[in-house]
Amino acid sequence: MKVTICGVPHEVVECKNEFDADCHFGQICYTECLIKINSDMPDEMKELTIAHEMMHGILTHLGYVELANDEKFICALGNAINESFKVRETE
C-alpha cells in the first residue's frame, strides 16, 4: 500500500514483532519514505496507526518538527483526521 504525504509517496509495510505493542504500533522513516506498522493489529487500528504516522510526516515536511515530536498532539490530531477522513490508498 502507498499513501501520499505532502505530494511524496510513502510505502506502507506491515511488520511482525517489530514494535513494543504496548506503546508503539508504527514508525515513519523519512529518508526512505516508508511507514512500518504492526501486522498483528485489527484493520481499524492499522488505519489509525497510518493516520498517526502520516501526521508525523506532514508536520515534519512543513517544518513543525517540535509539534511532529509531540506524541500527545500527534495522537489527538491523528485520531481526529482518521475519524474525519478515512485513510485511503493511492494508486
N, C-alpha and C positions, 0 to 999 in steps of 0.2 A: 504494500500500500504506500502511496505517496500523499503528502499534504504540502501545501504551499504556505510559506511564511514570508510575508512581505515580498512576494514575487519569486522567492527562491524555493525550488522543490526540495523536500526533505523525505528521505526514505524512512518508513516506519517498520521496524522489525520486532518480532516477538522473541523473547529470550527466556529460557528456563533457568531457574536457580541463579539469577544474576543479581538479584536485589534482596535487601532485607525487607521482606513483605510487610513487616510491622510499621515501617515508616517510609520506605521508598518503593514506588511502583514503576518508575520510569526514569529516563535520563535523556537529555539532549546533548549531542556533540556538535558544537557549532562549526568546527573546522571540517567535519565530514558530512555536514548536512544530514544528520542521522538522529532519529529518535528511537530509543530502545524502550520496550515496555515488557512487563512481566506477562508471560503467556499463561500463567496459572490463575488468571482472574476472569470473572464473568465479563461478557462483552460490554455491558454498561460501564463497568469500572475501567475497561480498556479505553473506551471513548472519553471518559472523564480524564484519564491519565494523559491521553494525547492532547486534549484541550489544555491541560495544565502545562505540559511541556511546550506547547505552541506559545503560551503566554510568556514563558521564559524567553523563547526565541524572538517574539515580536518586540518585547521591551528591550532586549539586548540589541536587536537590529536598530531600533530607534534611538539608542544611546542612553536609555534609562536603566543602566546596569545596577544601580543601587536598588531600584524597585524590582528588577528582574531577580535579584538575590533575596528578596523579602518573601519567604515561603508563605507566611500568613496572608499577605496581599495576593500572591500568585494563586493560592488555594481559593480565595474568595473570588477573584476575577475569573479563574478557570471554571469554577462551578457556575458562575453567572453566565459566562459565554456558552458553556455547554448546555445549560438549560434553555438559553435563548435561541441558539443556533446550533444544531447538531453538527458535529464534525463530519465532513464528507470527504471522500477520496477525490483526488484529482486524477484526470485520465492521462 
